[in-house]
Amino acid sequence: MLASRTESEQDISLPGRDLIGRNPLSFAYVAGLVVLQVVLAYAVRAQPLWVMLLLAYFVGAFANHALFVLIHECAHHLIFKKRNANIWTGILANLPHVIPSSVSFQNYHIKNHTHQGVYELDADLPHEWEARLVGHGAVRKALWLALFPIVQALRPIRLREINFVDRWVVANFVAQMTFNVAIWILLGPMAFFYLRLSLFFGIGLHPLGARWIQRHYMTGDSDEQETFSYYGLMNRVAFNVGYHNEHHDLPSIPWNRLPAVRRAAPELYDTLEYHTSWTKLLFKFIFSREISLFSRMVRSERGGVPMSDESHPDQEIVESLNPRI
């Protein structure tokens, strides 16, 4: 992360001064993917179960995963300048997921940047009981991934310093329940379960689900590196979400410009360990007894970062290098 690098390294890793900004075109992708999922839900409403399952695994999973990535863009205010516009865009992107989670995700995700690895503040860390329950066995790890949307929904409970119930959370819930009821009544149960399974496949027991392992699980040879990037083909259908070291260093850069960060500073990113296949990583995680939910860096020191910090280290460095007169 930039805070741990020298001034010269920070300068090298800051093509961000030109790349920092927003990408309003992301809203068009959100709208298009939501429409696509509704159309596909309509298409499978009277199809056999096996057709629905195949479509959810091979198409719906990618669409819902992409929408989750765009919700992440909203969390960093990388689509529109106004905060409320990003929140509403996230609520729209959330609709095909069936489970209302966009606003609560935006509330706790930034803490993964400002307080990474701090058990009381980072919802990306598994519960201690969760890690013990899953253990090292392949079957339990596979089941954990299959149920990951439920598991993830339980983690914010322990983050008692963050308020998760506000008017935006309520708006997210009301919009989601209205959408769910409309899908059930107008398109039927098969359409509803197509959307639900698309979510569970998209962030669960699927090559796309390996993204949760790729980001911060220490699956490489280094005992110190705790953030990993993925440079494989699936970035093309996942809005470059694999560029995770780049994103943590420069969180004010939208998804479409992240590859330029790596190209501008290969001496920083190509010297780190990284993944090239989510599928390979999925099987490695499940079957390797060396890797478990305990394969994470956990810290108790908060580094003096205030709870109100919204994680803009790149903007802060740019401003320090180019002070306003």
C-alpha positions in Angstrom: 0.0 0.0 0.0 1.2 3.5 -0.7 1.6 4.4 3.0 4.3 1.8 3.3 6.3 2.9 0.2 9.0 5.4 -0.2 8.4 8.8 -1.7 10.1 7.7 -4.9 8.0 4.6 -5.1 4.9 6.6 -4.4 5.8 8.9 -7.3 6.3 6.0 -9.6 3.0 4.5 -8.7 1.1 7.7 -9.3 0.1 7.8 -12.9 -3.0 8.2 -10.7 -2.6 11.9 -10.9 -3.8 11.6 -14.5 -6.1 8.6 -13.9 -7.9 9.6 -10.8 -11.6 10.4 -11.6 -14.9 8.8 -12.3 -16.5 6.8 -15.0 -20.2 7.7 -15.5 -20.4 5.1 -18.3 -20.5 2.5 -15.5 -24.1 3.5 -14.9 -25.0 2.3 -18.5 -23.4 -1.1 -17.6 -25.4 -1.3 -14.4 -28.7 -0.5 -16.3 -27.8 -3.0 -19.1 -26.9 -5.8 -16.7 -30.0 -5.3 -14.7 -32.2 -5.4 -17.8 -30.3 -8.5 -19.0 -30.9 -10.4 -15.8 -34.6 -9.5 -15.9 -34.9 -10.7 -19.5 -33.1 -13.9 -18.7 -35.3 -14.4 -15.6 -38.3 -14.0 -17.9 -36.8 -16.4 -20.4 -36.4 -19.3 -17.9 -39.8 -18.8 -16.1 -41.3 -21.8 -17.9 -38.1 -23.8 -18.7 -37.0 -27.1 -17.1 -35.0 -26.9 -13.9 -31.8 -28.0 -15.6 -32.0 -25.2 -18.1 -32.4 -22.6 -15.3 -29.4 -24.1 -13.5 -27.1 -24.0 -16.5 -28.1 -20.5 -17.4 -27.6 -19.3 -13.8 -24.1 -20.9 -13.6 -22.8 -20.0 -17.1 -24.5 -16.6 -17.7 -26.3 -15.3 -14.6 -23.3 -15.8 -12.3 -21.1 -13.5 -14.5 -23.9 -10.8 -14.7 -24.5 -10.8 -11.0 -20.8 -10.8 -10.2 -20.3 -7.9 -12.5 -23.1 -6.0 -10.8 -21.4 -6.7 -7.5 -18.2 -5.2 -8.8 -20.1 -2.1 -9.9 -21.6 -1.8 -6.4 -18.0 -1.7 -5.3 -17.4 1.2 -7.7 -20.3 3.0 -6.1 -18.8 2.4 -2.6 -15.8 4.5 -3.7 -17.9 7.1 -5.5 -16.3 6.3 -8.8 -19.4 6.6 -11.0 -20.9 10.0 -10.2 -19.6 13.0 -8.2 -22.6 13.2 -5.9 -22.7 10.6 -3.1 -26.4 10.1 -3.4 -26.2 9.3 -7.1 -23.7 6.6 -6.4 -25.9 5.1 -3.6 -28.9 5.0 -5.9 -26.9 3.4 -8.6 -25.7 0.8 -6.1 -29.3 0.1 -5.1 -30.2 -0.4 -8.8 -27.3 -2.7 -9.3 -28.4 -4.7 -6.2 -31.8 -5.6 -7.6 -30.9 -8.9 -9.4 -29.1 -10.0 -6.3 -32.4 -10.6 -4.4 -30.7 -9.9 -1.1 -30.5 -6.2 -0.1 -26.8 -5.5 0.5 -25.5 -2.6 -1.5 -25.8 0.1 1.1 -24.6 -2.0 4.0 -21.6 -3.1 1.8 -20.8 0.5 1.0 -20.9 1.3 4.8 -18.4 -1.3 5.8 -16.2 -1.8 2.7 -14.1 1.3 3.1 -12.9 -0.1 6.5 -11.3 -2.9 4.5 -9.0 -0.2 3.1 -8.5 2.0 6.2 -8.4 -0.8 8.8 -7.4 -3.9 6.8 -7.0 -6.9 9.0 -8.5 -5.3 12.1 -10.9 -7.9 13.4 -13.4 -5.5 14.9 -13.6 -3.3 11.7 -12.8 -5.4 8.7 -15.8 -7.4 7.5 -13.7 -9.1 4.9 -12.1 -11.1 7.7 -13.9 -14.3 8.7 -15.4 -14.8 12.1 -13.0 -16.8 14.4 -15.8 -19.4 14.9 -16.3 -19.4 11.1 -12.6 -20.2 10.5 -12.6 -23.0 13.2 -15.8 -24.5 11.8 -14.6 -24.7 8.2 -11.2 -25.9 9.1 -8.9 -27.5 6.5 -11.1 -30.1 4.9 -12.1 -29.9 1.2 -15.8 -30.6 1.8 -16.3 -27.9 4.4 -14.3 -25.3 2.4 -16.4 -26.1 -0.7 -19.6 -25.8 1.4 -18.4 -22.5 2.9 -17.9 -21.1 -0.6 -21.3 -22.4 -1.8 -23.0 -20.5 1.1 -20.7 -17.5 0.9 -23.5 -14.9 0.3 -25.1 -15.9 3.7 -21.7 -16.1 5.4 -20.8 -12.6 4.2 -24.2 -11.2 5.4 -23.4 -12.4 8.9 -20.0 -10.7 9.3 -21.0 -7.1 9.8 -22.8 -8.1 13.0 -19.5 -8.0 14.8 -18.6 -4.5 13.5 -20.3 -2.7 16.4 -18.5 0.6 15.8 -20.2 1.0 12.4 -23.9 2.0 12.2 -25.6 -0.2 9.6 -29.2 1.0 9.9 -29.9 4.3 8.4 -32.3 5.7 5.9 -30.3 4.5 2.9 -30.3 0.9 4.3 -34.1 1.1 4.7 -34.4 2.5 1.1 -32.2 -0.4 -0.2 -34.4 -2.9 1.7 -37.7 -1.4 0.5 -36.5 -1.2 -3.2 -35.2 -4.8 -3.0 -38.3 -6.3 -1.5 -40.5 -4.4 -4.0 -38.4 -5.8 -6.9 -38.5 -9.4 -5.4 -42.3 -9.4 -5.0 -42.7 -8.0 -8.5 -40.5 -10.7 -10.0 -42.3 -13.5 -8.1 -45.8 -12.3 -9.0 -45.1 -11.2 -12.6 -42.6 -13.8 -13.7 -43.0 -16.6 -11.2 -40.9 -18.7 -8.8 -38.5 -20.1 -11.4 -37.5 -16.6 -12.5 -37.0 -15.6 -8.8 -34.8 -18.6 -8.1 -32.8 -18.0 -11.3 -31.8 -14.6 -9.9 -31.0 -16.1 -6.4 -28.9 -18.9 -7.9 -27.0 -16.4 -10.1 -26.0 -14.6 -6.9 -24.9 -17.8 -5.1 -22.9 -19.0 -8.1 -21.5 -15.5 -8.9 -19.8 -15.1 -5.5 -19.8 -18.7 -4.3 -18.7 -22.2 -5.5 -17.7 -21.0 -8.9 -14.4 -19.8 -10.5 -15.7 -16.3 -9.9 -16.0 -17.1 -6.2 -12.2 -17.5 -6.0 -12.0 -13.7 -6.1 -12.7 -13.7 -2.4 -9.6 -15.9 -1.8 -7.4 -14.1 -4.3 -7.7 -10.7 -2.6 -6.2 -11.1 0.9 -5.7 -14.8 1.6 -2.0 -15.6 1.9 -1.8 -18.4 -0.7 1.6 -17.6 -2.1 5.2 -18.2 -1.0 5.6 -14.9 0.9 4.8 -14.6 4.6 4.4 -10.9 4.3 2.3 -10.1 1.2 -1.3 -9.9 2.2 -2.9 -8.4 -0.9 -2.8 -10.1 -4.3 -3.9 -9.2 -7.8 -5.3 -11.4 -10.5 -4.3 -10.8 -14.2 -6.4 -13.4 -16.0 -9.0 -13.3 -18.8 -12.0 -13.1 -16.5 -11.1 -9.5 -15.7 -12.7 -8.7 -19.0 -16.1 -9.7 -17.7 -15.5 -8.6 -14.1 -14.6 -4.9 -14.7 -10.9 -5.5 -13.9 -11.7 -6.3 -10.3 -8.6 -8.6 -10.2 -6.3 -5.5 -10.1 -6.5 -5.5 -6.4 -3.1 -4.2 -5.4 -3.5 -1.4 -7.8 -7.0 -0.7 -6.4 -5.7 -0.6 -2.8 -2.9 1.7 -3.7 -5.1 4.0 -5.8 -8.7 3.6 -4.7 -9.7 6.8 -6.5 -9.2 5.3 -9.9 -12.2 3.7 -11.7 -12.1 0.1 -13.0 -11.4 1.0 -16.7 -8.1 2.7 -15.8 -6.6 0.1 -13.4 -4.6 -1.8 -16.1 -2.9 1.5 -16.9 -1.6 1.6 -13.4 0.2 -1.7 -13.7 1.5 -0.7 -17.1 2.9 2.5 -15.7 4.6 0.8 -12.8 5.6 -2.8 -13.7 8.6 -2.5 -11.4 6.1 -2.3 -8.5 3.4 -4.7 -9.4 5.1 -7.4 -11.5 7.6 -8.0 -8.7 4.7 -9.0 -6.4 3.1 -12.4 -6.4 -0.1 -12.5 -8.3 -2.7 -15.0 -9.7 -3.4 -15.8 -13.4 -6.3 -18.2 -12.9 -9.3 -18.1 -10.6 -10.2 -21.6 -11.5 -6.8 -22.9 -10.5 -6.9 -20.9 -7.3 -10.4 -22.3 -6.5 -9.1 -25.8 -6.6 -6.0 -24.9 -4.7 -8.0 -23.4 -1.9 -10.4 -26.3 -1.6 -7.9 -29.1 -1.7 -4.8 -27.7 -0.1 -4.7 -28.4 3.6 -2.1 -25.7 3.9 -4.7 -23.0 3.2 -7.7 -22.3 5.5 -9.7 -19.3 6.6 -6.9 -18.6 9.1 -4.6 -17.8 6.1 -5.1 -14.1 6.6 -3.1 -11.3 8.2 -4.9 -10.1 11.4 -3.7 -7.1 13.3 -4.9 -5.3 16.4 -3.2 -2.0 15.8 -5.4 0.5 14.0 -2.5 2.7 13.0 -4.1 5.9 14.3 -6.5 6.0 11.3 -9.8 7.8 12.3 -13.1 6.0 11.7 -14.2 8.8 9.4 -11.3 8.2 6.9 -12.8 7.4 3.5 -9.5 6.0 2.0 -8.2 8.4 -0.6 -4.4 8.0 -0.1 -3.8 8.6 -3.8 -5.7 11.9 -3.8 -3.9 13.0 -0.6 -0.5 12.3 -2.1 -1.3 14.1 -5.3 -2.4 17.1 -3.3 0.8 17.0 -1.2 2.9 16.9 -4.4 0.8 19.6 -6.0 -0.3 21.9 -3.2 -2.9 24.5 -4.0 -1.7 28.0 -3.8 
